[in-house]
Amino acid sequence: MIETAIGGKTISQTVEGRERYTINVRYLRALRDDPESLRRVLVETPRGAKIPMAQLAEISLTTGPPSIRDEQGSLAGIVFVDVAGRDLAGYVAEAQHVIREQVSLKPGYRLEWGGQFQYLERAKARLQIVVPLTIFLIFVLLYLNFRSVSRSLIVLLSVPFGVVGAIVYLSLLQYHLSVAVWVGLIALAGVAAETGVIMIIFLDEAYERWEREGRLRSLADLKEAIIEGAVQRVRPKIMTSSAILIGLLPIMWSTRTGAEFMKPLATPVLGGMVSSLLHVLIVTPVIFTTIREWELRRRAAK
């Protein structure tokens, strides 16, 4: 009777299109909003007689928790904090520092940080393994393709340059590091390596063709070959990067469900592709020329 009078009892469900609503029956508010009204609630006996609640129970107001929670077998008090507009990890680190200085826990008490921060810490532990493993696998695949450590390292060098652009773009949009951002950085590593592979392939093709035709007789000829492989093949490199950038731009304009997760994921790739492309078009030919020049001089010395 207490459950029915105060909390209500679900007796059925109504269907309105795709929506479902429960039908709940309980006493009118005037009959249940104070202890005196509840004392007058009638309870039906097995014989059909109706007696007031006051003859069966003591009804009074007391102060207590709305619910009892426990963690790992111990009573727990939970404080909910909604962090908006700043880095979650940074906020927790600052809060932990303040609590260590101003809060003294009694014996038998402990303080734990859960929720999204706990998930972030678990993801960070996994990413410490996934990110180095990803870079190592990229290097292995590059080596299997080029059969050269130097050329593989030249391509791999585009990854840190891509990360620079990603960090700059993230700071401009005021995005904090999160799992989505780390996933975007991992994707950026593969895409940046791809653009570097295209440049190295063109440079190698021009160098080997000049060498095969006997036109590679001096350092000036080497620079001409590098210019042919780098400058005259800019269009396919620009097209490759542009296709990725144009494909990701709609995500940045989206306001639909899930956009708050996809935008931090796409942002590192967009920013990193710009800096990676500049590196591939400017720095990579210079490094390639330096290595090939050293090889020519060593060959001439023999």
PEPE-V398968 format. One record per residue. N is the residue number from 1. RES is the residue in one letter. SS is DSSP state (@ for helix, = for strand, . for the rest). PHI is phi in radians with two decimals (none if undefined). NEAR is the number of other C-alpha atoms within 10 Angstrom. Layout:
BEGIN
n={N	N}
res={RES	RES}
ss={SS	SS}
phi={PHI	PHI}
near={NEAR	NEAR}
END
This chain:
BEGIN
n={1	2	3	4	5	6	7	8	9	10	11	12	13	14	15	16	17	18	19	20	21	22	23	24	25	26	27	28	29	30	31	32	33	34	35	36	37	38	39	40	41	42	43	44	45	46	47	48	49	50	51	52	53	54	55	56	57	58	59	60	61	62	63	64	65	66	67	68	69	70	71	72	73	74	75	76	77	78	79	80	81	82	83	84	85	86	87	88	89	90	91	92	93	94	95	96	97	98	99	100	101	102	103	104	105	106	107	108	109	110	111	112	113	114	115	116	117	118	119	120	121	122	123	124	125	126	127	128	129	130	131	132	133	134	135	136	137	138	139	140	141	142	143	144	145	146	147	148	149	150	151	152	153	154	155	156	157	158	159	160	161	162	163	164	165	166	167	168	169	170	171	172	173	174	175	176	177	178	179	180	181	182	183	184	185	186	187	188	189	190	191	192	193	194	195	196	197	198	199	200	201	202	203	204	205	206	207	208	209	210	211	212	213	214	215	216	217	218	219	220	221	222	223	224	225	226	227	228	229	230	231	232	233	234	235	236	237	238	239	240	241	242	243	244	245	246	247	248	249	250	251	252	253	254	255	256	257	258	259	260	261	262	263	264	265	266	267	268	269	270	271	272	273	274	275	276	277	278	279	280	281	282	283	284	285	286	287	288	289	290	291	292	293	294	295	296	297	298	299	300	301	302}
res={M	I	E	T	A	I	G	G	K	T	I	S	Q	T	V	E	G	R	E	R	Y	T	I	N	V	R	Y	L	R	A	L	R	D	D	P	E	S	L	R	R	V	L	V	E	T	P	R	G	A	K	I	P	M	A	Q	L	A	E	I	S	L	T	T	G	P	P	S	I	R	D	E	Q	G	S	L	A	G	I	V	F	V	D	V	A	G	R	D	L	A	G	Y	V	A	E	A	Q	H	V	I	R	E	Q	V	S	L	K	P	G	Y	R	L	E	W	G	G	Q	F	Q	Y	L	E	R	A	K	A	R	L	Q	I	V	V	P	L	T	I	F	L	I	F	V	L	L	Y	L	N	F	R	S	V	S	R	S	L	I	V	L	L	S	V	P	F	G	V	V	G	A	I	V	Y	L	S	L	L	Q	Y	H	L	S	V	A	V	W	V	G	L	I	A	L	A	G	V	A	A	E	T	G	V	I	M	I	I	F	L	D	E	A	Y	E	R	W	E	R	E	G	R	L	R	S	L	A	D	L	K	E	A	I	I	E	G	A	V	Q	R	V	R	P	K	I	M	T	S	S	A	I	L	I	G	L	L	P	I	M	W	S	T	R	T	G	A	E	F	M	K	P	L	A	T	P	V	L	G	G	M	V	S	S	L	L	H	V	L	I	V	T	P	V	I	F	T	T	I	R	E	W	E	L	R	R	R	A	A	K}
ss={.	@	@	@	@	@	@	.	=	=	=	=	=	=	=	=	.	.	=	=	=	=	=	=	=	.	.	.	@	@	@	.	.	.	@	@	@	@	@	.	.	=	=	=	.	.	.	.	.	=	=	=	@	@	@	.	.	.	.	.	.	.	.	.	.	.	.	.	=	=	=	.	.	=	=	=	.	.	.	.	.	.	.	.	.	.	.	@	@	@	@	@	@	@	@	@	@	@	@	@	@	@	.	.	.	.	.	.	.	.	.	.	.	.	.	@	@	@	@	@	@	@	@	@	@	@	@	@	@	@	@	@	@	@	@	@	@	@	@	@	@	@	@	@	@	@	.	.	@	@	@	@	@	@	@	@	@	@	@	@	@	@	@	@	@	@	@	@	@	@	@	@	@	.	.	.	.	.	@	@	@	@	@	@	@	@	@	@	@	@	@	@	@	@	@	@	@	@	@	@	@	@	@	@	@	@	@	@	@	@	@	@	.	.	.	.	.	.	@	@	@	@	@	@	@	@	@	@	@	@	.	.	.	@	@	@	@	@	@	@	@	@	@	@	@	@	@	@	@	@	@	@	@	.	.	.	.	.	@	@	@	@	@	@	@	@	@	@	@	@	@	@	@	@	@	@	@	@	@	@	@	@	@	@	@	@	@	@	@	@	@	@	@	@	@	@	@	@	@	@	@	.}
phi={none	-1.12	-1.05	-1.22	-1.23	-1.65	-1.43	1.63	-2.20	-1.37	-1.94	-2.92	-2.51	-1.85	-1.96	-2.23	1.18	-1.61	-1.73	-2.18	-2.26	-1.42	-1.74	-2.02	-1.96	-2.73	-1.20	-1.06	-1.04	-1.15	-1.69	-2.51	-1.66	-2.66	-1.01	-1.11	-1.17	-1.20	-1.14	-1.59	-1.10	-1.53	-1.99	-1.52	-1.49	-1.00	-1.54	1.70	-1.28	-2.09	-2.16	-1.23	-1.06	-1.08	-1.43	-1.98	-2.62	-1.64	-1.99	-2.65	-1.67	-2.36	-1.70	-2.87	-1.20	-1.17	-2.74	-1.94	-1.99	-2.49	-2.31	0.96	1.41	-2.07	-1.09	-2.32	-1.90	-1.91	-1.91	-1.64	-2.23	-1.79	-1.66	-2.27	1.47	-2.65	-1.21	-1.10	-1.09	-1.15	-1.12	-1.13	-1.10	-1.17	-1.12	-1.10	-1.11	-1.14	-1.16	-1.07	-1.45	-2.00	-2.03	-1.97	-1.40	-1.31	-1.01	1.63	-1.81	-2.50	-2.15	-2.24	-1.97	-2.17	1.17	-1.10	-1.13	-1.13	-1.13	-1.12	-1.15	-1.14	-1.14	-1.09	-1.12	-1.23	-1.17	-1.10	-1.69	-1.21	-1.13	-1.07	-1.13	-1.10	-1.12	-1.12	-1.13	-1.07	-1.11	-1.08	-1.13	-1.13	-1.16	-1.13	-1.47	-1.60	1.00	-2.60	-1.19	-1.10	-1.19	-1.14	-1.21	-1.07	-1.15	-1.15	-1.16	-1.23	-1.16	-1.08	-1.15	-1.15	-1.12	-1.05	-1.11	-1.11	-1.15	-1.10	-1.18	-1.09	-1.19	-1.14	-1.52	1.05	-1.65	-1.64	-1.12	-2.60	-1.08	-1.08	-1.13	-1.13	-1.10	-1.10	-1.16	-1.13	-1.11	-1.07	-1.02	-1.20	-1.20	-1.10	-1.12	-1.10	-1.13	-1.16	-1.09	-1.07	-1.12	-1.09	-1.07	-1.17	-1.14	-1.10	-1.10	-1.17	-1.10	-1.17	-1.21	-1.11	-1.18	-1.18	-1.49	1.33	-1.67	-1.71	-1.94	-2.63	-1.17	-1.13	-1.13	-1.08	-1.14	-1.12	-1.15	-1.14	-1.09	-1.11	-1.32	-1.66	-1.33	-1.35	-2.08	-1.19	-1.01	-1.09	-1.22	-1.10	-1.10	-1.10	-1.22	-1.13	-1.07	-1.21	-1.12	-1.15	-1.19	-1.64	-1.03	-1.01	-1.12	-1.20	-1.61	-1.27	-2.19	-1.39	-1.07	1.66	-1.13	-1.15	-1.62	-1.27	-1.12	-1.08	-1.32	-1.40	-1.04	-1.06	-1.18	-1.11	-1.15	-1.21	-1.15	-1.16	-1.19	-1.15	-1.13	-1.08	-1.11	-1.13	-1.38	-1.95	-1.41	-1.02	-1.05	-1.15	-1.12	-1.08	-1.11	-1.09	-1.18	-1.15	-1.13	-1.13	-1.15	-1.13	-1.15	-1.16	-1.16	-1.19	-1.18	-1.32}
near={14	13	9	13	18	17	14	15	15	12	9	10	11	10	9	8	6	5	7	10	10	12	12	13	15	17	15	10	11	9	17	19	12	13	14	13	14	21	19	15	19	16	17	13	9	7	6	8	9	12	14	14	19	17	11	10	9	9	13	10	7	6	5	7	8	6	6	9	12	10	9	6	7	10	11	14	13	13	6	8	7	6	10	8	9	11	15	18	17	12	14	14	12	11	11	15	11	11	13	10	8	9	9	9	11	7	6	6	10	8	11	6	11	12	9	11	14	13	11	17	14	11	15	15	10	11	17	10	10	15	16	12	12	16	17	13	13	19	18	14	13	21	16	12	12	15	12	11	13	14	23	23	13	20	23	23	19	29	26	17	21	28	23	17	21	27	19	15	19	20	11	9	10	12	18	18	16	18	18	19	24	18	18	22	24	22	16	27	25	18	22	29	24	19	23	26	22	16	23	22	14	19	24	17	16	20	23	14	14	18	15	10	8	9	14	19	11	12	14	10	15	21	19	17	23	24	16	17	21	22	13	11	16	14	9	13	18	13	11	15	20	15	10	14	17	11	12	18	14	12	19	16	10	13	11	8	8	10	14	14	13	17	22	24	25	26	27	29	29	25	21	31	28	21	21	31	23	15	21	27	19	13	15	23	22	15	14	18	19	13	13	17	16	11	12	16	12	10	9	8	7	5}
END
